Amino acid sequence: MAALPVYDDPAKAYWLDSKDYDGLADRFLAGSAYNGSIEDPVELFRTPVYPAFLALIYELGGKEFGNVAVAQLALGGVSTLILYSMIQRIAPEKAAFGMASVYALDPSSMFWATNVMSETVFTFFLVLALYALSRWWATDELQWTIGAGGLVGIATLVRPIGAVLLPVWGAFVLLRASRSSARFGERRAWVSPVRLGGFAIFSITVMVVLLPYMVYNKQVWGNLTISSVDTYNLGRYHAAPLLVEGRGLNLEDALDLLGVSTLPQPGDRDRFLAVISEYPLPYIRRFIEGDLIVLFWPEYHRWFGLLDIPFTTRGALGELKAGRWLGAIRSLAEYVTAEPLTGVALVSTVGYQLLLYALAVRGLVRGYRHSAGLGDVDLWLGVLAATALALLLTPGPVGEQRFRVPAQPALVLLAAYSWMTLGGESTAGTRPPSDCGLHRGSG
């Protein structure tokens, strides 16, 4: 049903970033994308997996954005089933169904699945990677760490922000292989050769996926990198607005002065970082504002636009973005009294996210409370928490509410640990360490 408005009006699925993906998909079909020819540096800017996905949809069903929405909504459904399978192994059936339903009803994930944007496909591969990593955590079978490394590498070739997860996951995998633990008042340190081998294989698999593409970029564009998007964003969204604020320039002049381009040149990052270091306090403020948008910005207005429901913001969103919380509350009160549909939608979309955060924190605390020492459960909870935080907090000034979408699965999995106690006994306390409370009945 959510795809129907896109069939009626394909423009509703098309954003500024969509133009890059769509153009690359057309060139894939024409055989002129990522083939070693120097035509458009957007190839260095946009990684190839999502354009290839679009090209496949276009090839199978024609260039119809409604088909893209249907395919992405289907991927979201598969992600939900995978999460349900994972939650079912650590929580009662009702809790598993409830938390999977919470994820399936996520307004942010559903909305962005209807657009020609890469969030849904990235999240799909991230969920697969989390599943493979959880299986390795529970069984120590190396094929699962190969799968986790390969899948997080593919996810990074969908959206380069996946690169922030590589050191995070690698650190936890290494910590699991070599750690000290305190049990029964006695501290001991040990190294597991099998798990150390798992860390090595995880790292090698990631590089097997990413390094050939990085070498290709070096040969064609002169940059040994996954994507130029990080450098571009550093100039466009981090440094340039500081020049606008600090020197009174308009944005276009600031971009020209900094030489911001999708094809970075030597010294670009140093120049951008120099501007940031010149205005540290305004930069910190902008970073926090961007993260607050990622964390809490409401989605209702996008859904209203998609469904052609008339609405007005009455200034509440502007008040929120400017940090004027009292003004936003006053506007919200006007919503509730004068425009109840808008008021309910705003409260619901923000309330959904706040509820998910609260459940995730509760699950994290409960999981640690039921675990003894620095065990596998603790480290797995750390993986989930670090994954969510890395995806939510690293965007900073470039942050938009769509950046929440990939973090939702990790938050849902954390929240599931609120119900990890079965039959009055702690899952973590009754399962063998290799099971780590991840796979019920496998011990």
Sequence and secondary structure as in RCSB ss.txt:
>XXXX:A:sequence
MAALPVYDDPAKAYWLDSKDYDGLADRFLAGSAYNGSIEDPVELFRTPVYPAFLALIYELGGKEFGNVAVAQLAL
GGVSTLILYSMIQRIAPEKAAFGMASVYALDPSSMFWATNVMSETVFTFFLVLALYALSRWWATDELQWTIGAGG
LVGIATLVRPIGAVLLPVWGAFVLLRASRSSARFGERRAWVSPVRLGGFAIFSITVMVVLLPYMVYNKQVWGNLT
ISSVDTYNLGRYHAAPLLVEGRGLNLEDALDLLGVSTLPQPGDRDRFLAVISEYPLPYIRRFIEGDLIVLFWPEY
HRWFGLLDIPFTTRGALGELKAGRWLGAIRSLAEYVTAEPLTGVALVSTVGYQLLLYALAVRGLVRGYRHSAGLG
DVDLWLGVLAATALALLLTPGPVGEQRFRVPAQPALVLLAAYSWMTLGGESTAGTRPPSDCGLHRGSG
>XXXX:A:secstr
 TTHHHHH GGGG  HHHHHHHHHHHHHHHT SSSS  S THHHHS SHHHHHHHHHHHHH S HHHHHHHHHHH
HHHHHHHHHHHHHTTS HHHHHHHHHHHHT HHHHHHHTSS SHHHHHHHHHHHHHHHHHHHHH  HHHHHHHHH
HHHHHHHH GGGGGHHHHHHHHHHHHHEEEEEETTEEEEEE HHHHHHHHHHHHHHHHHHHHHHHHHHHHHS  S
S SHHHHHIIIIIIHHHHHHHH   HHHHHHHHT  SS  TTHHHHHHHHHHHSHHHHHHHHHHHHHHHHH   H
HHHHHHTT     TTHHHHHHTT HHHHHHHHHHHHHH HHHHHHHHHHHHHHHHHHHHHHHHHHHHHHT  SS 
HHHHHHHHHHHHHHHHHHS GGG  GGGGGGGHHHHHHHHHGGG EETTEEHHHHS TTTTTTSTT  
